[in-house]
Amino acid sequence: MFFIEVILPLSLAKTFTYRISEAEFLFLKKGMRVTVPFGKSKIYTALVIEIHNNEPTLYEAKEIHQILDHFPLVTEFQINHWTWIADYYMCAIGDVYRSAMPSALLLESETVITKKNDLFVDESLLSDDEYLVYEALQKQSSLKVQDIISILNKKSIFPVIQKMIDKNILTLEEEVQESYKPKLVRYVRLHSKYNSDEGLKDLLEVLKNANKQKEVVLNYFQLNASEKKPISVKKLAETSQSSPAIVKALVEKEILEEYLLQEDRINFSGKEREGELELSVAQQNAFESIKEALEEKPVCLLHGVTSSGKTEIYIKLIEEYLATGKQVLYLLPEIALTAQLVSRLRTHFGNKVAVFHSKYNNNERVEVWNQVLSNAEKAQIVIGARSALFLPFYDLGFIVIDEEHEQTFKQSDPAPRYHARDAAIVLANAHKANVLLGSATPSLETYYNAKSGKFGFVEISERFGKVSLPEVLLVDLKDKYFRKKMNGHFSDVLIDEITTALSLGEQVILFQNRRGYSPVIECMTCGHVPHCQSCDVSLTYHKHKNQLRCHYCGYSIAKPTHCHACHSVDLTTKGLGTEQIEQELLTIFPNAKTGRMDQDTTRGKFGFEKIIDSFKNREFDILVGTQMLAKGLDFDNVNLVGIMNADTMLYHPDFRAFERSFQMMTQVAGRAGRSEKKGKVVIQTYNPNHNTIQQVTNSDYQGMYKEQLYDRQIYKYPPYFRIIKLTLKHRDFDKLKQGSMWLYQVLSQNLTMPVLGPEEPAISRIRNEYIRSIIVKIPQNVSIVSTKKTIQKILNSFEAVSQYRAIKVTVNVDFY
């Protein structure tokens, strides 16, 4: 009797046992995928985690369908790490497996298969089975797995589908949204045969009678001499005041040759900085100290002020680890950052850099997965957002976690609700690798760990090239409104500063952490505010689409012309979002070009790159954005940063509000004055004497740290207490109320620690489900493992109560 234990990609906490034959027993290894029947008729792709001879006692083991791999796709390290994540974050192992694997590797029986459009297929190269599927897809647009089983009249059809996907004939339905492509720009260069002096004579001879073409070529030489960068077709046509058709004619005559750039953007910056990276004295000292610290402790925190050149230190360290043949993982909080960083690392390490994040489509993710698994040259360094943590590293030597304080490292939904920084430290521990956490404003827990000696600690207190930290101007909005010195939401100080910056040809960044035009539309007659019908929030007005939208469930209505309650036409907007700032800028600075960067403008795979590149290339003078701008971006022409309203962040109902505001404002401020000139930051606030705002002004991280730590100790928050948050959701308000009360009472009877709740959060209904939350605070001296076991037992018995079974409970460990 031979059996395997498998994980299914479903939200199930346990593994399942299937029967295999002796030949399969000898062939299978841990980490291979098999398709297995589950339930009445479904087939799933499961992962083998154990091979054994113990028959299950509770159920009859079914046989597997077939084996999908010839070698393991998942390493032992990964299986252990996933189990740890499932245990620590109290979620099902199936959830971890499903979110870790690229979905193209998880074929399911409900997958819809379609044919790639306008594709020529050489039918002679197809096998009989493939031809049958291809023929069926000529007649109808899509097939289900079940249909293909009946067409081919056999059960093992997955290999056929896989082969056809590899041949680029079929696509799986999930990928259909992939419609946008990166913007490829057409560039031209002189054909190589005209590069010599002799060649130039021939060239003038060829163009003797074609005056317009000669004009274009002469313009090409001028451009080439004045700018040492590639010349695009568009630019050449514009400067020579001719049409792209003439450029095309020159290409056809083989005088110019055309090439497309998407990758090449990177190669060009590589030519400028050949040779070694030169570290400044402060950087060199930090580099040495980090190496010493990592010899004693596996984790080290690098606390360097904004623009102190942390990336260069990372690059130096990565070089050392690559020299020993190990893989390096570089985690970033935000996809927006990968664009800039990849180009910086590629100038350095060339082709050894792979990128992995959720804007990549299925096939690209599988490619990266396979490169990392085979320890390919291409994937020596992997840059990615938090999901890159799940890649099959073979020999991981070093993990860099940049901007480690960022809340985006924490996954909020769906499960597993893991924190990438903490999970990365555990992964590194398994691989005996080192971790470097970098930040200008470390999170309190990390700083506490570093100060208490758990992590190594290195500090850089000066900016790269001895540039001084930006000067912070506080503007008291109460006073400005009182003295009528405001123009819209702009104070006279901010307007003067922007005018000065624009006259000097510098760029400006304005920060407002709210998208849309305004968060509230109110009727001036009766005070009615349009709300979302299925959530407890007012609808945000988006001006360019002229609609009101809910930012929680996506519900939208056209902008009302009159009040829904009293039919008055006197409606006004309250509050401000990025769109409104953009509108106001157009009236105050009609000649300045403004851009906007928020969730609405960065949809699409290359949304971030487009905006960041155009800002870098100085196509915009002013960039308005949400917190995406606050993360380590590097623009050398920005010397002024404006924070439109600092108070919205400060008064958030969250124990981290002050720490987050400090981090956010310091990070945004750090975008100013990154080259020679001293930058300026204008912070508009109603409360200029607030401690946190004063700490930002004096860039006093220590002061903020001590004050917050004191509060955390009194009110029992991390780093002194661990927090587990239970969220209950149900459509029936009364049932939820009873259920949450029952759970709260049982928890507080069985746990000897603070249990708070059940409380209604600030937004107590989303998508028609009411919400209650319970918080368990676990002191340092209590075993967190046994506490979790107790909570899990109580949750199991909660599920066993028939009237509460319909209540959804999600557990979020370390939810901050």
N, C-alpha and C positions, 0 to 999 in steps of 0.2 A: 504494500500500500504506500503510495507516494503522494504527498500533499504540498501545496504552497500556501503561504499567507500573503494576501494582497491588500493594498489600500485602494479603495474605489474613489473616484473624483466626486464624491457626494458628501453632504454634510453629516457624516457618520463617524462616531468617535471610535468605533472598533474596527479591527481588521477582519477579513473573511477568509475562510479556508476553501480551497478548490482541489479537486483530485487531478493528478497528472499520470501519464504512463511512465514506464521506466526510462524509455528513450528520452522523453522530455525532462525527466528528473536529472539525467546525466547532462543534458544540454543547457538547462536553465541556470541562470545565475541571478544573484540579488541585483535589483536595479534594472531588470529587463521589463518590457511592457508585454502584457498578454490581454487579449480581449476575452471577457467573461460574460456569461449570461447572468442577469441579476433581475429579480422580480419575475413577472410573468413572461414578458417578451422583450425586455430591453437588453442591449449589449453595451458594455462600457469598456473603456481602456483602463485596465488596472495595473498597478505596479507591484512587482514581486519584492517582498522584503524578507522572506524567509522560506527555506525549503526544508521539509521535515517529514517524519513518518507517523505523526500523531493524528489519529482520526478525531474529528470533532464529535463531541458527545451530544450536543443539543440539536444538530440538524444533519441531514444527509448531504455530504459534500457533492456539489455538481462538478461536471468536467469543464475544463476551460475550452474556449472556442479555438483559439490559435495563438501562436507566439508571434509577436510583431518585430522583435529585434534579433540581430545576430550577436550583439554584444551589449553590455549594460549601458543604458542611457543616463542612469542616475548613480552617483557614487555612494559608497558607504557613509562618507562624511555627510552627504546631503541627507540621507535617511535619518541619521542620528540627530542632525540639526533640526530637521522638520519635526521629529518626535519631541525634541526639547521645546520648540516653538508651540506645539500643540499643548504640551503640559503646562508651560509657564503662562501662556496667554489664555489658557482654559478654553480651547476651541477644538473642533474635531480635526483629526489628522487628515481626513478627506479634504477639508477646506484648504489646508496648507498645500496639499498635493495639487489641488485644482488651481490655486493661484500661483504656484511655483512653476508649473509646467507651461510652456507656450501652448496656447489652445490648439495649434495645428497638430500637436502630438497627442491630443486627446480625442480621437475619433469616437463619436457616439452614434447610437443607432438612429437618432433623430436628425442627424446631419443632412442638410439639403445640398445636393451636388449640382453645379451648373457648369456649362461649357464656357471657356474664355471666348469673348467676341472677336470678330475680324482677325482670326488667327488661321494661317494656312497649316493644315496638318497633312503630312505625307502618310496616306493610309497604308501604304505597303509596309511601313515600319511597325504597325500595330499588331499585337497578337490577336488571336480570334476573340478572346474575351473582351479585350480593349476595344476591338472594332465594334462588337455588339453594343457596348455602352455608348460608344461614340455615335453610332447610327441612331440609337434611341434618343440621344440628346439633339440630333438634327431635327427630330420630329416634335419634341416638346422641350420647353425651356429649362425645366429642372426635374431632377429625380430624387426620391428618398432612398435611403439605404435598402429599405424593404423592397422597393421596386427593382433595384439592381439585383437583389438576391433572386427575385422571380425571373428576371431576364436571363441571368446566367445559369439559373437552376442549380446553384450551389451555395453553401453557407459561407465559405471563406472568401469573401469578396474584398476584404480590406487591402490585401497586397495589390490587387488590380487597381483599386482607387489610388493607392499610394504611388504606384508606378506612373499612372496618368497625371497625377499632380506633379511628380518629378519632371515629367515630360512637358509640363506647362500647358496641358490641354484642359484640365478641369480646375475649378476653384470650389472651395467649400463656402457655403452661404455666409458664414460670419465675416468673410473678408470683403464682401461686396462694397462696404462703405469706403474702401480705399480708392478714392477717385482722384485725389490731388497728387500732383507730382512736384518734386522740387523745381524751382524755377531755374531752367538751364539758360544761361546767357550766351549768345553767339558772339565770339571774339574773332578778330582776324590778325594775322601776322604776315609779313612778307614771305613769299615762297623762298625756300632755301637756295634755289639756284641763282637768285639775284643778290645773294649776300656779299659777293665780292665786288671790287671796283669794276671789273670786266662786266659782271652781271648788270651793274647799274647802267652802263652804256647801252647794253642790249635792251634794257627796260625802256630807256628813253626812245630808243629806235622803234620798239613795238608800239609805244603810245603816241607816236609822232602826230597822228591825225585825230586821235580821240581826245579832244580837249577836256571834256568833262571828267573822263577817267583819269587823265593826267592830274587834274586839279585834286581829285580824291587821293591819288598816290602821294602827291606833295604834302597834302594835309596829314597823311599818315606819318610821313617822316617828321613833320613838325611835332605832332603829338608824341611820337616815339622819343624824340629828343627831350621834350619838356617834361614828360611824365614817365617815370620808370615803372609803369604798371601796364597790364594788358589793356588793349584797346578794343572796346566792344563795337559791333557793327552799328548800333544805334548812335554811339558817340561820334564815330567817324562820319556817319551820314549827317549828323547835326552840325559838326564843326565845318564840314566842307559844303554845307548847305545844298546837299544833293540828296537823291532818294536812295533807299537801300537797294533798289534795282540795279543802280550803277555799281554798287559794291559787289552785288551778286555777279554782275557781268565780269568784274575783275577776277572773281573767284573762279568763274568758268574758264577764263583765259589762263588760269594757273599763275596769275601774278600775285594774288593774295591767297593764303589758305585760311579756311574757316575752321574753328574748333569750338567745342562747347565747354563751358566751365561750370562745374559744381564743386568737384573735388579740388580743382586747380586753385581755387581761392586760397587754399592752404599752402600749396607748394610755393607760392610767390613770397609769402612772408618767410618761408624757410630760407630763401636765398639771402635775405638781409642779415640774418643772425647766425651765420655759420660759426662753428667753433664752440668753445666752452661757455657755460653760463658763468658770468662773473657775479659772485655774491658780495653784497656790501659787508662791512665789518659786523654790523649787528646781525645780519642774516647768517654769516659764517659762524658767529658765536652760538646762535640759536641752533644751527645745524649740528655743531659739535655736541652741544648740551643734549640735544634730542637723542643722538646716538648713544651717549653715556646713559641717559635715563632709560632707554629701551633695553639696555643690557641688564639693568636691575629689575625693571617692571615691564610687563608686556604691553601696557597701555600708557600713552603719554599725551598730555594736553598741551597744545601750543596756543598761548593766549597772546595774539599779536594785534595791535591796533589796526583799524581799517587801512588798507593800502600799505601795509608794512612789507609786502612782498612774500606772503606765505606760499603762494603757488610755486615760486622759484625754489623754495626750500623743499617742498614736496617733490619737485622734479629731481633735485639732487639726490634725495633719499631713494626715490624710485629707481634711479640709475644704479645705485648700489645693490638694491635687491634683484634687479634684472640681471646684474652681472653674475649672481649666484644661480641664475636659471629658474628663479621662482616667479609665480604669477602675482600680479598686483591688482587690487580692487580699489577703485577711486569712487566713493559715493558722494553724490550731490543731492541737495534737497529739492531741486527744481529743474524741470526739463529745460527751462529757459537758459540755465547756466551751461548746459552741456555744449551748446553751440560755440560759445566763446572758448571754453576750456579745451574742447577737442582740437580747435585750430592751434591753441598754444602748445598742446602736448604733441600734436603731429609734427609741428616744426621741429620738435626735438627728437621724438622716437620714431618718426616716419610711420611705417606701416604696422607697428606693433600694437596700435590702439584700436580696440573694438568698443562700440557703444551699444548700450542696451537700455531701452526704456519703453513706456507704454505707447508712445506715438509711432513706434515701429510696427509694421504689419506682421502678420503671422509668419510668412516665409522668412523675413529678415531675422526674426527672433530665433527661428529654428537654426538658421545659419550660424548665428553667434553662439547659440547653445552648443552646436557641434564643434565649433572652433575651440571653445573653452575646454570641452570634454577631451578633445584630442591634443590639448596643450599646443595648439597651432601657433606658429610664429605671429599670425595676425592678432592673436588674442592674449598677448603677454600682459597687456594692461587693459582692464575693462573699466570703462567709465559708465556710470549709470545712476538712475534714481534708485529708490529703495528696492525695487524688484530685482535688481542685479545681484542682490544678496543670494538669490536662489540658484545661481548658475553652478554647473558641475565643476567646481575648481578641483584640480588634481593636486597641485602643489602650491598652495597659497602661502606667500611669504609676508605680505604687507597689506594693510588696509588703511587708506586715508579717508577720514570722514570730514569733509569740508563743511563749514558753517554748522557745526554739530548741534547748535542750539535750536535749529529750525524745527517748528512743529510739524512740517510736512514729512519729516522722517517717521512720524507715527501714522500708521494706517488707521483710518477711522471706520470705514466700511468697505467691502464686506469683511467677514472674518478671513484669515487670521488678523487680529488687530495688534500687529506687532510693532515694536519700535525698532527701526532699522539700526540705530546706533547700538542699542543694547544687544540685539541679535547678532550684529557684526562682531561685537567683542567676544561673544560666546563661540561664534564660528572660528574666529582667529585662535581662540584657545584650543579648539579641537585640532587645528592645523599647526599648532605651535608657532603661530605667526604673530607679528607685532601690529599694534594699532596706533595711529596718530590721529588725535581729534584736534581739529583746528577751528578757531573762532575768534572774532574780535570781541564778542559778547557771549562768553560761554554760558550754558544753562547752569542754574544754581547747583543742581545735583553733581554735574561734572566737576564744577569748580570746588565743590565741597569734597568730592572724592580726591581731587588733586591736592587740596590743602591738607587733608587728613592723611595723605601719604599712600592712598590706595593706588593712585596713578602717578606717573612722573609728571613734572610740571616745568614748562619753559615759557619765558615771557619775552616779547619784543615790545619796547615801549616807544620806538620812533618809527616814522614812516620811511619808506624806501626813498633814497636820495635826499634824506634830511628835509623832506617837504613838511611844513608844519601842519598840524591838525586844523580843520576849518574853524573859522570864527562863527559863533552862534549868536544870531540876533533874535531876541524874544519880542513878539508883538502882542500887546494886550488887546484882544478883540473888544472887550467890554468898553475900554477907553476909546478905541478907534470908532466904534459904532456911535458912542455918545458924542464924540466930537465931529461926527459925520465925515470921517476921513476914509470911508470904505467905498470901493467901486465894485459892486456885486459882492463877491466873496474875497476880493483882493484888498489888502490894506495899502495905504500910500507907500509904506516902506517897501513892501514886496514889489509894487509896480515900479518904483524908482530903481530897485536893484535889477529887476528884469530888463528895464530899459537900458541901464548901463551895460549889462552883460551883452545884450543884443548889439549895442553900438560897437562893442569891442569884437564882435563876431564870435562870441562864445555861445555855448549851448546851455540850456536850462532844464532841470528836471523838477517837475511838480508832483507831489505825492498826495494822493487821497485814497484811503483804503476802502473805497466803495464804488462798485461799477454802476452803470445806468446814469440817468439824469438826476432823479431825486427819489429818495426812498418813500415819500408819502405824497399823495395828492389829497387835498382837503377841500371840502365845500365851505366857503366863507359864510354861507347863510345858516346851515344847520350843523356844520362841523362833521358831516359824514366822511369817512375815509374808506375807499374801496379795499376790501380784504380778499385774500384768496379763499375760494370756497372750501378747499380741503385742508388748508393749513391755518395756523393761528398767526399769520403775518400780514402786514399791509403789502399791497402790490407796488413794486418799484416801477417808476416811469422810465421807459427807454425812448428817447426822443427820435433817434434816427429811424426806428422802426414804427414810431408813433403807436406804441402799445404799452400796456401795463403788464408786468410779468411777475410771477412768484419765483424767487430764487431758490426755493426748496423743492418744488415739484414741477416747475416749468409751465404751469398753467398761465395762459395769457389772454387778455381781451384787448380790443382796440381802445384807444384813449377816449374816455367818455366826453361828450360835448356838454352834457349837463349832469347834475348830481343825480345819482340813482335813487336817492331817498326823497329829496324835495324838489327835484327838477330845476333848481336854480342853475344859472349858467356861470355863476361866479366861483370858478375853481382856481385854487392856487397850489403851487408846489412847495414842499418844505424839505429842508435838508439838501445836501449836495452830493453828487457822485461825479465820476470822472468825465462823463459826457457834458455835464453842465459847466465844468471848468473849461473844457475844450471850447464850448460855445462862447463863454465870457472872454476867453483869450482872443477869439476872432474879432470881438468888438473893441477890446482895449488895444490889441496889437494887430491891426489888420494886415500888416506886411509880413509878420512872422509866420513861418510854416510850423503848424503844430501836429504832433502825432499822439496817438493814444495807445497804451498797452494795458489791456485787461483781458478778462476771460472772453469778452465778446470779439475782440480784434485778433486774438491769437488762436482761434479755432484752426484746425488743420495741422498737418504734420510739420510744416516748416513755418508756421505762423510766427513763432518767436524769432527765428533766424531773420525773417524778412524785416521785422521792425528793428531788431538790434542792429542789423547790418545797415539799414538805411539811416539809423541815427548815427552810427559810427562814421558813415560816409557823408555826414552833415547834410542829409536831405531834409531833416527836421531841425528847427531851431529850438523848439520847446517840446519836451516829451512829458505827457501827463500819464500817470500810471498808478496801479494798486501795488500791493506788497511784492509783486513780481520784480519790481524795480529795486527792492531793498536788498536783494541778495547779491553777493560778490561780483556784480558786473563792473567792467572797467572801461570808462570813457575818458580819454585824456583831455577833451576839450570842454568838459563841464566844470564850471567854477562856482555855479550857484545852484543850490537845492532849496526848494520851498516846501514846507509841510503845511498843507492848507488848514487842517484843524487837528491839533494834537489831542484834543479831549476825547474824541470818539473812541480811541483805543483805551484810554486810561480808565473809563468807567464801564468797562465790560464786566458782567457778573462772573468773574473767574478769578480763582486765587492767584493766577499768574499774571493778571492784567498789568501790574506795574512792571514786572520783569519783562514781559513781552513788549510793552510800550518802549521801555528803555532800549531793548535790543533793536526793535524796529526803527526807532528814530536815530539811534547811533549808526545803524547800518545804512539808512538812507543818507544821513549826513556824510557818511564815509564815501559816498559817490562824488563828493565835491573836491575840487582842487587836488587831483591825483598826479598832476605833473608839476611844473615849476611854481606856478602861482598859488598863493594861499587861497583856499576856497571859502565860500560863505554859505551859511545855512540860515534860512529865515523860518522860524517856527511860530505859527499863529496859534494862539491859545487864549481861552477865557480865564486861565488860571496860571499865570506865569510864575507864581511863587510855589507851585506844587513841587514837593520834594523830587519826584521822578524827573520832572522837566528841568529842574535845577541841576540834577545829576547828569542829564544829557548835555546841558550847556557846558558843564565843567569836565565833560567826559570822565566822570568819577565812578568807574565800575565798582571799586572797592566799597564806596559809600552805599551804592545800591545793594551790593551783595550783603553787607552787614545788616542793613535795615530790613531787607526781605527775610534774611535768615532768622532774625530775632522774631519777626511775625510768624514765620513758619513754625518755629518751636512752640510758641504759645498756642497757635490754633491747630496744632497737630497735622502738619502737611509735610510732604517730602522736602528735604532728604531725611527727616526724622521719622516719618511714617510712610509706609507703602499704602497705596490706595487702590481698591478694586471698586469699580462702579458697575452696578447692575441696572440695566434699563429695561423697563417692561412696557410693552406696547399692545394695545387692543382697541377695537373699534367701539366697544361698549364701555362707556365711562364708568358705570357703577361696578361692572364686573372687574374692571381694571383696579378700581379703588379697593374692592374687597381683596382681590388677589395680592396686590402689593402690600396691603396691611398684614395679610397672613404671612407673607414671605418675611416682612420686616420683623414681625414678632418672633418667628422661629429663629431667624438669624440672631437677634439680640439675646434670645435665651441661650443659644448654643455657643456664642462667641464672647470672650471676655475682653472686648475692645470696643471703641466707639463705632456704633452703627447709626448712620444718619438717614432720615427719610421717613416714609416715601414722599418725595417732594415733587411738585410739578415744575419742570424746568421753565426757563423764560419763554421758550416757544413750546407750548404744551400739546400741540397737535400738528402732525405733519402727515400729509397724504391720507387724511381722514382717520388716522390712528392717534388715540390719546397716548400720552407718554407720562410715565412716572419713573423717578430714579432713586436708587438706594446706594449709599456710599459706605463702604467698610474701610476703616483706617487701621492698618496693622502696624503696631510699634516695632522698632528695630529688634527688640530682644525676643520677639515671638517668632516661632518657625513659620515661614510663609507657606511651606509645603503642606504642613498639617492643616493650616487655616484653609488653604484652597481645597483640600480633600473634604473638610467639613462643609464648605460652601457648596461643593459639587454634590455631596450627599443630599443636602437640603434642597438643591435645585432638582435632583432626581425625584425626591419625594413630592416636591411642588408639582412636577409634571404628572405624578401619579394621581393627583386629586383631579377627578374627572371634570369638575366645572372650571378648573383653571388651565386645562390642557391647551386651550386655544390662545392663551396669552403668550406672546413671544418674549423670551427673555434673552438679552444679549449681555455677555460679560466682557467688560473692558478692564484689563489689568494695566496699571500705570497709564491711565487714560490721558495724561497730560502730554 
